Amino acid sequence: ARFSYRSARVSTVGSMALSSTKDKKRPLQSHRKGDKYDLSSVPKNEKGGVLVTDDELAAAFEFFDMDGSGKITMTNLRKRLGVFYKNMPAKDYRFLMNNKPELTLQDLRELLLDNEVTNFDPVAEAFKVYDPEGTGFVDHKVLRDMFQNLGFGEVTDEDLQILVETGDVDQDGKISLSDFRNMLDFNKAQVAAQEAADLEREQQEAEREALREAQKAQAGGGGEGPAEPAEPAEPAEE
């Protein structure tokens, strides 16, 4: 489960980077015959570009902000994206940084939230990173190396098997593009459900706390009885 969640985050970040650097005019084609990318299924924003949510932006920013400074530097970007794209040219890094020395979350939001990118499938592009040979399936060695290079520790054969089984919807022992989409969607649904559950618990706890405070106030006031009316003031002497 922990690798499944991390793979969703890493894949989202990788696809966002690609959405800013790859050719947007050419419709993407699948590596396998008869399995074309369905661009109609890509969520769109109000301007017709690729939909990027605030939650995805926040996850991406957290991923790149390695030291928790609240800013993304060129060094951060190179360390993170270098795991995905070994030979990414310097001009692409500068483009992603918007020719700035550092980026805040608001900068990232302004760059990506209202994009007008069309003919582009970010999930399909992210999949290419995991399938560099174009076999139509995630390369297990690439997957293992990627997570280890990102600093997630040693990925054992058992860890790798768990990840593949988690993403392998059709249970053929491999992760296809279709499986990959479903894995990302499933993780997003899990995160949303967990956030909703956390919010509900917080609300319930706030209600219980308010009830306890009301009961304390009632108990404190009830022991003294009603307040005695004030004595009328003596008339002033002539």
Disulfide bonds with the S-S distance in Angstrom:
none
